[in-house]
Amino acid sequence: MPHLSRPGGFNFNPHPAHHLASGGYVRPEEAVGPSNPTPEKAEDFVRQGIDFHEIGEITKATQYFRSAAEMGDPVGMLMYGLSVRHGWGCAANRPLAFQYLQKSAEHAVGDLKSRDSFASTAAKGELVLAIYELGICFRHGWGVEKNKKTAAYYFEIAANLGDPDAQNDLAWCYYHGVGVKKDMFKSAKYYRLAAAQGLSLMGNSWIWKDKYGGVPPLPSPKSPKSPGPKSPGISMGEKSPFSQSLRAPF
C-alpha cells in the first residue's frame, strides 16, 4: 500500500491502486469511528486522510482528501490530485488531477510569496511539492499536453525552493539540454544541492570538480585520474511524493 512519510513534506510510495467500485462513493462521515471524530476544518480532513492512508484505508483517505480539496485547502488539493492521477482509492482521471494540482500550485506560489517564514518545514515542503508535481504532469503529459520546457520551468521553481527531487530532475534537464539549454555548470550545481539533502546519485563524482563549481577532492596518489563527466545515473522516470509520503513512482 502507499506509504506516507518524506521529511519536510509528503511522498507516496504507491503500490497497486485501490479503485472505487462503480457508485461506491464513501462519505467521510461514514468512515468516522470512535477515535476519529467528524472533522470540522479542512486541515483536519487532511490529517485524518493521512491517518487512513497510513493504515491502508486508501478509499477513505481519498474521500477525506477530496473533502479538504473542495473546501479550498491547497494541501487537500495536492493530495486529492495525486490520488486521482494514480487511481489511489478512486478511478484514475489525469485531466481532473491536473486541475487540482494546478490549483494547489497556484495557491502554493501565492502562499510562498506572502510568507517570510513557515510554521514548519513540512508546511513549506507540501507547498513546494505541489509545484514540483505540476512539472511532473507537463513532463509526462499527464492530463495536459506534454511540454518539456514548462516541466523544466516548474522544476526550477521547486528546486530553488529546496525540493531535492526537483533539484535532481532539473540537473538532469541541464545535463541533457531537455527543456533548457545544456549547461554542465548548472547541472552540477543542482546535483550538489540534492546531494546535500541526501539524494546523491551513483556515478556523479564529476559534479565536485573545480571546473563545475565544486570543491575538488583531496589528491590520492593511489587513485587513477578521475574521468570526465559521464551520463548521470538518473532517467526522467518516476518519482514518488506522499513520501517518498505523498510521492509516487511516476
C-alpha positions, 0 to 999 in steps of 0.5 A: 500500500502507499506509504506516507512519510518524506521529511519536510513534506509528503511522498507516496510510495504507491503500490497497486491502486485501490479503485472505487467500485462503480457508485461506491462513493464513501462519505467521510462521515461514514468512515468516522469511528470512535477515535476519529471524530467528524472533522470540522476544518479542512486541515483536519480532513487532511490529517485524518486522510493521512491517518487512513492512508497510513493504515491502508484505508486508501478509499477513505483517505481519498474521500477525506482528501477530496473533502479538504480539496473542495473546501479550498485547502491547497494541501487537500488539493495536492493530495486529492490530485495525486490520488486521482492521477494514480487511481489511489482509492478512486478511478484514475482521471489525469485531466481532473488531477491536473486541475487540482494540482494546478490549483494547489500550485497556484495557491502554493506560489501565492502562499510562498510569496506572502510568507517570510517564514513557515510554521514548519518545514513540512508546511513549506515542503507540501507547498513546494511539492505541489509545484514540483508535481505540476512539472511532473504532469507537463513532463509526462503529459499527464492530463495536459499536453506534454511540454518539456520546457514548462516541466523544466520551468516548474522544476526550477521553481521547486528546486530553488525552493529546496525540493531535492527531487526537483533539484535532481530532475532539473540537473538532469534537464541541464545535463541533457539540454531537455527543456533548457539549454545544456549547461554542465555548470548548472547541472552540477550545481543542482546535483550538489544541492540534492546531494546535500539533502541526501539524494546523491546519485551513483556515478556523479563524482564529476559534479565536485570538480573545480571546473563545475563549481565544486570543491575538488577532492583531496589528491590520492596518489593511489587513485587513477585520474578521475574521468570526465563527466559521464551520463548521470545515473538518473532517467526522467522516470518516476518519482514518488511524493506522499513520501517518498509520503505523498510521492509516487513512482511516476 
